[in-house]
């Protein structure tokens, strides 16, 4: 039931909307507008570039809007489909979940054409947009809940051409770390659905928290352009970290549940270790303080094993069960089974 007012086969540049029907108390025939754009020129791969999967993750939304405004069709080879803000109600409300239907969009796949607006949009991506694409780029941050050391990341898919292309594309973001991660908070993720369809999928965690620094915006924008150049969609020669005078990317992974540390009680969380810093097994990475019992000693949150602190809690207040830290471990992804 979703309608689109652009033609995916037409050369040139088009900007339009996806129209998702829904009803609310003051609108029986309402439509949720999700902006979408396409640039098409000649033959070549199709890349679907997405952000705003979670509404409170803005660097990718800004990067795609800049790309949309600045690019002309003559600068690309193939087809570039851009959706800056997937979860528009959440982006407007600065929330992770959509206030329209209460859904976490990144848990809605493969979707439901007769479901809520989030579920219907997930179904549209699954059945219409993913089949068109060769490369799917889904730009995330930690949002307001988690602060990441800015990194490109990916799932560890099965060995073969898909994994090789994803490894090379992830490295092309030129972030200090590339991160292999596990799904510890449920199923139904957008990247997983695209991976199942055999797509080259590249995702990110471009920092997090309320404050988006200029370096994070710059890395998000330069990384996105470089990945598209790497795959031959944007004209030019891709940059490498060596050419930029930077050390090689460090690959890290957090594939075990124990790598993700959760608050055992509610309290005020104190980060004790800077992001990107190495930690030893048993080392405290944070401390929970208790406002109503100031004389109580803080509860220490410790690393289960040695590694690198890749993510930490962003808000000071933490509820029992909130993820407060992630410790990743250096790895050579090309030697993994």
LINURMO-V982258 format. One line per field, one symbol per residue. ss: DSSP state (h for helix, s for strand, l for the rest). burial: 1 if it has 24 or more other C-alpha atoms within 12 Angstrom, else 0. A space follows every 10 residues. Layout:
ss = ???
burial = ???
//
This chain:
ss = llssllllll lsssssssss ssssllssss ssssssssss sllllsssss llllllllhh hhhhhhhhhh llhhhslsss sssllllhhh hhhlllllll llllhhhlll llllllhhhh hhhhhhhhhh hhllssssll lllllsssll ssssllllll hhhhhhhhhh hlllllssss sllllllllh hhhhhhllls ssssslllll lllhhhhhhh hhhhhhhhhh lllsllllll llllllllls ssssllhhhs ssllllssss sllllllssl lllssssssl llllllllss ssllllssss ssslllssll llssssssss llhhhll
burial = 0101010100 0111111111 1100000000 0111111111 1000111111 1111111111 1111101100 1110111111 1111111111 1001111101 0011111111 1010011111 1111110111 1111111111 1111111111 1111111000 0111111111 1111111111 1100000111 1111101111 1111111110 1100011111 1111111111 1111000111 0000000011 1111000011 1110111111 1010110110 0001111110 0000000001 1111111111 1111111100 0111111111 0010000
//
